[in-house]
Structures are given as structure tokens and as C-alpha cells.
Amino acid sequence: MGDSTAWSSNIDVMVKLDNYIYIGGYSYSSYLTYRTYLAKLDEFGNKVNDLIIGCDSVIYYPGVGNSMIVDDDSNVVLVGQTFYKQWNGFVVKLNKNLDTLWNKKYTFPDSLINYACDTPRHVFKAIEKTPDGNYIIMGSYFKNCNYTHNNESPYLIKLDKNGNILWRKLYPNLLSSSDIAATSDSGFVFSAVSYGINITKIDSLGSIKWSVTPNNTLKFLSTDIVCTGNTTIAVVPYKYYGTDVYSNKFGLDVTKVNSLTGQIIWNKQYIPMSTVRCPTLHQHIEVEVDANDNIIIAGTGYVLNYDTTAGAYRGFLMKLNSNGDSLWTHYYDWGDFFQRDSQFNDFVITDDGGILAGGFWNPPHLNYKQGAWLVKTDSMGNAPGVFTVGIKENVLVITKHNVNVYPNPATDNFNLRFEQSPKANMQLSIYSTTGTLVKQQQITAFSNEYRVDIRELKSGVYFIRLESDGEVVYSGKFIKQ
């Protein structure tokens, strides 16, 4: 995405189509010329094709997190904002080979509001498919030409497949929103952020059906929402006050709502890291639900080293079950701890049950440029440079014992053979591919081989974790035949 010594690049959005991953982001040069960058990748992250939208005189950059979809005809549709003398929304539609089918710009109609700005700002943030095969776009308008988030309100526009406008709706009594999701009854939900998150349901024509506010905790800027079945999951960073010298801390507020009635099923708050970074224009919180109704959240948080003398931002992944119980949380690093920042903006769930997350990281020359970043994990979130949150803040999940798991595949039992006998007791935990704990037992020290009975487990892939004094000393997997 350009020479990293003169250009910066970022992955903002990702979608999956067939066996390929499509990433959308932006790159900009020392002259601050923003260009939208699209790439088609194979399942190993290798580039198959790419496309740049923009030029030296016209800025293009996509929305963050939810600005790209695969439509019913297997085309890729991307939304964002473009600038030439004034800000406008844009939509580009491409086939699966990244050939452009059409590219259109949309100006904000002054007739819908009671003022006209010298430089009106029109922002497209998210796009969703509609049940009739068209598109609905979440945008923003700014009250009184005041370009601050306190004056930003949601704006919806529905397009047909050819990009023609079917209708527009303004919601001047709500504040900033970052996503929109389709419900099972042909309606939509979106969440707006203010003092408390407001989850709003609309019908197919954009008329409000209900709104709920789970609590009045102070929320910030970015929110994400996803629908599955008849339920909606909404995620937003919230502000809390810690007991240390830092005055402000941020966690995650997660709400599960009945999509049809607006009834709140549960509302829980989490503190996955020292603080969750408050999202900005180029940063996002993303939530998805996997095939087993587990909730996966990606974002960026702040990590302190062991003596709190240094810290850095890191991309993190968090997995909850359908009741909001935490299964695991990890953050990711390159191994040169606290030397540079990194963040996640979006992710996709891959066919093997793992996760592919994308965002940016700072290159090693530390010249304030950014490089696009992809991390591929297994279903437990394990990947190179993974740190586990909730065990020790800076414990790298690596193999600290050389362990041979055999036979693998196994039928009734498998053996753990240690190259050197462990000097302390360990806890063995076995997880399914959905992250569910299915077996746990203690392993006593000073023996180099142990037999584990797995007759009660169903056939499939399982993950092993060995912990000693709260520290992960081995992680692996086996197959039960």
C-alpha cells in the first residue's frame, strides 16, 4: 500500500467472499493525499488483485469497520467519503475481480435542513443489504455547520442496485452512529451514542418503531451493532474511573436486545485491558456473532508493562458466549513490546472457526508512518505474538514446556509427554472449537508423562491449555476420532 517510508496505510474494513478476503483501507502520502485502497487476498493473506481509488487532487477514504459488504449478486460494495472543495459521500460497486461496475458521489441536499454550509460535510460510515436486494447506508450530518461529534446525527439513505436514491431520512434528535444492521422482520437497528447508548429500531421505510437506552453510563464516539436471529448485540466503549493515578479509564459496554420488541435481555460491562482506546475517525469497535452464537469483539486497548513505566496501544480480540460470559481475551504484539502502537478496526470469521483481524501497526523505523496489519488466529484466538488478558498482563502465550501430544488423532485417551519433568503442579484445560471448557484436571509435578481420558468427548478438534501459577505454559490441539 505504498512505500512505508513516505506513505501511511491502514486496513479499515474486511469482508469474506468464497475463499477470498477483501480488505478496504486508505493510504496517504507526505502530502496528505488520501486514497482508498482495496485488495483481494487468498486464505493465506497473499494478494491476488488490488485497486486504488483517488488521485492527487481528490481525497477518498472509506468508512471504518462496516463500510463494505458482499451483496446478493456476489459484488463488493464500498462506501466512504470524498473531498474536492467539499465533503461528499461516495459508493463504489465492484465485481469479485475488483473491476469497477459504477462509482457515484452523493451531495447532502440543503433542502432537507434549515441551513446551508459553505463547506457542507457528508459522511458515509456503514452499508447494509436490504431484504429486497438493495442497499441502506448509515451516514452523518452536522447541526449548524459545527463539525464536532456532539453535533453529529444519523442520516440514512436507501439506494437501489444501480445507486439510485430511493429515500433519505434524518434523525436530528439522536447523536453519532457508526453502523446499521438488518433484523429478521425486514426492519433495521442502529445505535447512537450520547449519555447512554440509544438502540433504535426502524421499519423498512426508516420510521422509528422503538428506542431503548440500557443505562446512562457515559459513552464515546464509536459503536457497533450486529443482528442474529431475533436478537441484537450492541457494543460501545464506556468511561469508568479507576483507583490509580489515571483519572479516566474506558471499558466495553455490551447489550443484548430482542430485535422485535426492544426488550433488554442483558447488559454487561467489561474491562478487557488497562483501558479501551476511545475510537476516533480512523478507529473502530467491531462485533460479530459466530455460528455457535458466541460474541466476538475486536478493538484497541492500552497495555502497561510490569512496573507501569511504559505503555502502548494494542489490537485485542474478546470472545463471549451468548449469555455474555467471557471465554477469553487476547491482545497482539510483534515481540518488541512497547516500541510501537497497533490497532484493530475490523475482522472476519474464517472457515476454520478462526479469526482474521486487520488494522495498522507502526513500522520499525518509527517515522510516524503506519503499515497495514493482518493477524490470523485459531478459534481460541491464538496467533504469533498473542498475550492473554486476565492471567498476567504481559504473559506471552508460548510453549514454555516441550510437550508431545500422542496419539493424535486419539480415540479413548492421549498422552502428554514432557521433555523435562515439570517442577510445579499444572492445570489442564480442554476447550471445544466454540471456546467451551469441556474438561479440566490437575497434573501433579515431577512426572514426565500423563494419560488423559477423553472417552466422554465427542469427535472433533479440541484445544489444550496447561497453566501453572496462573501462567500459560503450553497450548496445543488434538483431534478426537
C-alpha positions in Angstrom: 0.0 0.0 0.0 2.8 2.4 -0.9 6.4 2.8 0.4 6.1 2.9 4.2 8.9 5.5 4.5 6.8 8.0 2.5 3.2 6.6 2.9 0.9 5.5 5.6 -1.7 2.8 5.2 -4.4 1.3 7.3 -7.0 -1.6 7.0 -10.4 -0.2 7.8 -12.8 -2.9 6.7 -12.9 -6.6 5.7 -15.4 -9.0 4.1 -15.3 -12.6 3.0 -16.4 -13.9 -0.4 -16.0 -17.6 -1.3 -12.4 -18.5 -0.3 -11.1 -14.9 -0.6 -10.8 -12.0 1.8 -11.4 -8.4 0.6 -9.8 -5.6 2.6 -10.5 -1.9 2.2 -8.5 0.9 3.7 -6.7 4.0 2.9 -3.1 5.1 2.2 -1.8 8.7 2.2 1.5 10.3 1.3 3.6 13.0 2.9 1.4 15.4 1.0 -1.7 14.1 2.9 -3.3 12.8 -0.2 -5.8 10.2 0.9 -6.6 7.3 -1.5 -8.8 4.3 -0.9 -7.1 1.0 -1.3 -8.8 -2.3 -2.0 -7.2 -5.7 -2.2 -8.3 -9.3 -2.8 -6.4 -11.8 -0.7 -6.3 -15.6 -0.6 -6.9 -17.5 2.6 -3.1 -17.2 3.5 -3.1 -13.4 3.2 -1.4 -13.3 -0.2 -2.6 -10.5 -2.6 -4.4 -11.7 -5.7 -5.6 -8.3 -7.0 -5.8 -4.7 -5.9 -7.3 -1.3 -6.8 -6.7 2.3 -5.8 -9.5 4.9 -5.9 -8.5 8.6 -5.8 -5.9 11.0 -7.2 -3.6 13.9 -6.1 -6.5 16.4 -6.2 -9.4 14.3 -4.8 -9.4 12.6 -1.4 -11.2 9.3 -1.0 -11.2 7.2 2.2 -13.7 4.5 3.3 -15.7 4.3 6.5 -14.2 2.2 9.3 -15.4 -1.2 10.3 -18.8 -1.5 8.5 -18.3 0.3 5.1 -18.1 -2.8 2.8 -20.5 -5.6 2.1 -20.9 -8.5 -0.4 -24.3 -8.1 -2.0 -26.8 -10.8 -3.2 -25.1 -10.9 -6.6 -21.6 -11.5 -5.1 -20.5 -8.0 -5.8 -18.4 -5.9 -3.4 -19.9 -2.6 -2.4 -17.9 0.1 -0.5 -18.9 3.4 1.0 -16.9 6.3 2.4 -16.3 10.0 1.9 -14.6 12.1 -0.7 -13.3 15.6 -0.7 -12.9 18.1 -3.5 -13.8 21.6 -2.3 -16.5 20.0 -0.1 -17.1 16.6 1.6 -19.5 14.2 0.0 -20.4 10.5 0.4 -19.3 8.0 -2.2 -20.3 4.5 -3.2 -18.3 2.2 -5.4 -19.6 -1.2 -6.7 -17.1 -3.8 -7.9 -17.3 -7.4 -9.1 -15.4 -10.1 -7.3 -12.3 -9.4 -9.5 -12.4 -5.8 -8.3 -13.5 -4.5 -11.7 -15.5 -1.3 -11.1 -19.2 -1.5 -12.1 -20.0 2.0 -11.0 -18.7 4.8 -8.7 -21.1 7.6 -7.6 -20.8 10.6 -5.4 -23.8 11.9 -3.2 -24.1 15.5 -2.1 -26.0 16.5 1.0 -29.3 18.2 0.0 -29.7 21.5 1.7 -33.5 21.3 1.2 -33.6 18.7 4.0 -32.3 21.1 6.6 -32.7 24.7 7.6 -29.2 25.9 6.9 -26.6 25.8 4.2 -22.9 25.5 5.0 -20.2 27.0 3.0 -18.4 23.6 3.1 -21.1 21.0 3.9 -19.8 17.7 5.2 -21.5 14.5 4.1 -20.1 11.3 5.7 -20.9 7.7 4.8 -20.0 5.3 7.5 -21.7 1.9 7.0 -23.7 -0.1 4.5 -26.1 -3.0 4.8 -28.1 -5.2 2.4 -31.9 -4.8 2.5 -34.3 -7.7 2.2 -35.3 -6.5 -1.3 -31.7 -6.7 -2.6 -30.9 -3.0 -2.4 -28.7 -1.1 0.0 -29.1 1.1 3.0 -26.3 3.5 4.1 -25.7 5.0 7.5 -24.3 8.5 7.2 -23.9 11.6 9.3 -24.9 15.2 9.1 -23.7 18.0 11.4 -26.0 20.5 13.0 -25.4 24.2 12.5 -22.3 23.5 10.4 -20.5 22.6 13.7 -18.2 19.6 12.8 -18.0 18.1 16.3 -19.4 14.8 17.5 -21.8 16.5 19.8 -23.5 18.0 16.7 -23.4 14.9 14.6 -26.6 13.0 13.9 -27.5 9.8 11.9 -28.6 10.1 8.3 -30.0 7.2 6.3 -30.1 6.9 2.5 -31.5 3.9 0.6 -30.2 3.1 -2.8 -31.2 0.6 -5.5 -28.7 -1.8 -7.0 -27.7 0.9 -9.6 -27.0 3.5 -6.9 -30.3 5.5 -7.5 -31.7 7.1 -4.4 -35.0 5.6 -3.1 -35.4 7.6 0.1 -33.5 9.6 2.7 -34.1 10.1 6.5 -32.7 12.4 9.1 -32.7 11.7 12.8 -31.9 15.1 14.3 -32.7 14.1 17.9 -30.0 11.4 18.0 -26.3 11.6 18.1 -23.5 9.9 16.2 -24.0 6.3 14.9 -21.4 4.0 13.2 -23.4 1.0 12.0 -26.8 -0.3 10.9 -28.0 -4.0 10.8 -30.9 -5.8 9.3 -33.5 -7.5 11.5 -35.4 -10.7 10.8 -38.7 -8.8 10.2 -37.3 -6.6 7.3 -36.5 -3.7 9.6 -33.2 -2.3 10.8 -31.5 -1.3 14.1 -28.8 1.2 14.7 -27.2 2.5 17.9 -26.5 6.2 18.7 -24.0 7.4 21.3 -24.6 10.1 23.9 -25.1 9.8 27.7 -26.0 6.2 27.5 -26.2 4.2 24.2 -29.5 4.5 22.4 -30.6 1.5 20.3 -33.2 2.4 17.7 -35.4 0.1 15.6 -36.8 1.3 12.3 -39.1 -0.3 9.7 -38.2 -0.8 6.1 -39.1 2.9 5.3 -36.9 4.3 8.1 -39.7 5.2 10.5 -38.8 4.6 14.2 -40.6 1.7 15.9 -38.9 1.8 19.3 -35.8 3.1 21.1 -34.1 1.8 24.3 -31.3 3.1 26.5 -29.8 0.3 28.7 -28.1 2.7 31.1 -26.8 6.2 31.5 -23.1 5.5 31.6 -21.1 8.0 29.6 -20.3 6.5 26.2 -17.8 7.6 23.5 -17.9 8.2 19.7 -18.0 4.8 18.1 -20.5 2.0 18.5 -21.1 -1.3 16.6 -24.2 -3.5 16.3 -25.0 -6.9 14.8 -28.2 -8.9 14.5 -28.6 -12.7 14.6 -32.0 -14.4 14.7 -34.3 -12.2 16.7 -31.6 -10.6 18.9 -29.3 -7.6 18.5 -25.9 -7.1 20.1 -24.7 -3.5 20.6 -21.1 -2.6 21.8 -19.8 0.8 22.8 -16.8 2.0 24.9 -17.8 3.4 28.3 -16.0 5.6 30.7 -15.2 4.5 34.3 -12.9 5.8 36.9 -10.0 3.7 38.2 -8.3 3.8 41.6 -4.8 4.6 40.3 -3.3 7.9 39.2 -5.0 7.8 35.8 -8.3 9.8 36.0 -10.1 8.2 33.0 -10.5 4.6 32.0 -12.6 3.0 29.3 -14.2 -0.4 29.2 -16.7 -2.1 26.9 -20.5 -1.9 27.4 -22.3 -4.8 25.7 -26.1 -5.1 25.4 -28.3 -7.9 24.1 -31.8 -6.8 23.0 -34.8 -8.6 21.4 -34.8 -7.1 17.9 -38.6 -7.4 17.6 -39.7 -5.9 20.9 -36.8 -3.9 22.2 -36.7 -5.8 25.4 -33.3 -5.8 27.0 -32.1 -9.4 27.6 -28.9 -8.4 29.4 -26.5 -5.5 29.7 -22.9 -6.1 30.9 -19.7 -4.2 31.2 -16.1 -5.4 30.8 -12.6 -4.1 31.3 -10.5 -6.3 29.0 -7.3 -4.2 29.2 -5.9 -1.3 31.2 -8.2 0.9 29.1 -10.0 0.5 25.8 -8.9 3.2 23.4 -11.7 5.7 22.7 -12.4 5.3 19.0 -11.7 8.2 16.6 -12.3 8.8 12.9 -9.9 6.1 11.8 -10.6 3.6 14.6 -13.4 1.3 15.4 -15.0 -1.2 17.8 -16.3 -4.3 15.8 -18.7 -7.1 16.9 -19.8 -10.2 15.2 -21.6 -13.4 16.2 -20.2 -16.8 15.1 -22.1 -20.0 14.1 -22.4 -21.0 17.8 -23.9 -17.7 19.0 -20.6 -16.7 20.6 -19.9 -12.9 20.5 -16.6 -11.8 19.2 -15.4 -8.2 19.7 -12.3 -6.5 18.2 -10.8 -3.2 19.2 -7.8 -1.4 20.6 -6.7 -1.1 24.2 -3.8 0.3 26.2 -1.3 -2.0 27.9 1.2 -1.1 30.7 4.4 -3.0 31.3 5.0 -4.8 34.6 6.2 -1.7 36.5 3.8 0.7 34.7 6.8 2.7 33.3 5.8 2.2 29.7 2.7 1.5 27.7 1.4 1.1 24.2 -1.8 0.6 22.2 -2.5 -3.0 21.1 -5.2 -4.6 19.0 -7.3 -7.0 21.0 -9.9 -9.7 20.5 -12.5 -10.8 23.1 -14.9 -13.8 22.9 -18.1 -14.1 25.0 -20.8 -16.8 25.0 -24.4 -16.0 24.2 -25.0 -15.1 27.9 -22.2 -12.6 27.9 -19.8 -14.8 29.9 -16.2 -14.2 29.0 -14.4 -17.1 27.2 -11.1 -15.4 26.5 -9.5 -12.1 25.7 -6.1 -11.6 23.9 -4.1 -8.8 22.6 -1.4 -9.0 19.9 2.2 -7.7 19.6 5.3 -8.1 17.4 7.6 -9.1 20.2 9.2 -5.6 20.6 6.9 -4.7 23.5 6.1 -1.0 23.9 8.2 0.1 21.0 5.3 0.9 18.7 1.5 1.0 18.6 -1.0 -1.2 16.8 -4.8 -1.4 16.4 -7.6 -3.5 15.0 -10.5 -2.0 13.0 -12.3 -5.0 11.7 -12.3 -8.8 11.4 -13.9 -11.7 9.6 -14.6 -15.2 11.0 -12.8 -17.7 8.8 -14.0 -21.2 7.6 -11.8 -23.0 10.1 -13.5 -21.2 13.1 -10.6 -18.8 13.5 -10.4 -15.0 13.1 -8.6 -12.7 10.6 -8.3 -9.2 12.1 -6.9 -6.1 10.4 -5.8 -2.6 11.2 -2.4 -0.9 11.3 1.0 -1.1 13.1 3.9 1.4 13.3 6.9 0.2 11.2 10.3 -0.3 12.9 11.9 2.9 11.6 9.4 4.9 13.8 8.9 7.8 11.4 5.3 8.2 12.4 4.1 6.3 9.3 1.7 3.3 9.5 1.6 -0.1 7.9 -1.4 -2.2 7.2 -1.6 -5.2 9.6 -3.3 -8.6 9.4 -3.4 -11.2 12.2 -4.8 -14.8 11.6 -5.8 -16.7 14.7 -7.3 -20.1 15.5 -10.7 -20.4 17.2 -9.2 -19.8 20.6 -7.6 -16.5 19.4 -4.0 -18.0 19.4 -1.6 -16.4 16.9 2.1 -15.3 16.9 2.6 -12.6 19.5 -0.6 -13.3 21.4 -0.9 -12.2 25.1 -3.7 -13.5 27.3 -5.6 -10.9 29.4 -6.8 -11.9 32.8 -3.9 -14.2 33.6 -0.9 -11.8 33.7 -0.9 -8.5 31.8 2.2 -9.3 29.9 2.5 -13.1 29.7 3.2 -14.2 26.1 1.4 -17.4 25.3 4.3 -19.6 24.2 5.3 -23.2 24.7 7.5 -23.0 27.9 7.4 -26.8 28.1 8.3 -29.0 25.2 5.3 -31.3 25.1 4.5 -34.2 22.8 0.8 -35.0 22.5 0.2 -38.5 21.2 -1.6 -40.3 19.7 -3.1 -37.5 17.7 -5.7 -38.2 16.4 -6.8 -40.0 19.6 -9.7 -42.3 20.4 -10.1 -43.0 24.1 -7.1 -41.1 25.6 -4.0 -39.3 24.7 -0.6 -38.9 26.4 1.3 -35.7 27.4 5.0 -36.4 27.4 7.3 -33.7 28.8 10.9 -33.4 27.6 11.7 -32.3 31.2 9.5 -33.2 34.2 7.6 -30.1 35.4 8.7 -28.8 38.8 5.2 -27.5 39.8 1.6 -28.7 39.6 -0.3 -27.7 36.5 -4.0 -27.4 35.5 -5.0 -29.0 32.2 -8.0 -27.4 30.4 -9.6 -28.7 27.2 -11.8 -26.4 25.1 -14.0 -27.1 22.1 -13.7 -25.1 18.9 -16.5 -22.8 20.2 -14.4 -21.9 23.2 -16.4 -24.0 25.7 -14.5 -25.6 28.5 -15.2 -29.4 28.2 -12.7 -30.9 30.6 -10.3 -29.8 33.4 -8.0 -31.7 35.7 -4.9 -31.3 37.8 -1.5 -32.6 36.8 1.0 -33.2 39.6 4.6 -32.3 39.3 7.8 -34.5 38.8 6.5 -36.9 36.3 7.3 -36.6 32.6 4.2 -38.4 31.1 0.5 -38.3 31.8 -2.5 -40.0 30.3 -5.7 -38.1 29.7 -9.1 -39.9 29.4 -11.2 -38.4 26.6 -13.8 -41.1 26.1 -16.6 -38.7 27.2 -15.7 -36.2 24.4 -17.5 -36.1 21.0 -15.5 -36.5 17.8 -13.8 -33.2 16.7 -11.0 -30.8 17.2 -10.1 -29.7 20.7 -7.6 -27.2 22.2 -5.3 -27.9 25.2 -4.1 -25.3 27.7 -1.6 -26.0 30.5 -1.3 -23.4 33.3 1.0 -23.1 36.3 0.6 -20.4 38.9 -1.8 -18.6 36.5 0.7 -18.6 33.7 0.0 -20.4 30.4 3.0 -22.7 29.8 1.7 -24.7 26.9 -1.1 -24.5 24.3 -1.9 -27.0 21.6 -4.6 -29.0 20.0 -5.7 -32.6 19.2 -8.3 -34.5 17.2 -10.8 -36.9 18.9 -11.8 -39.6 16.4 
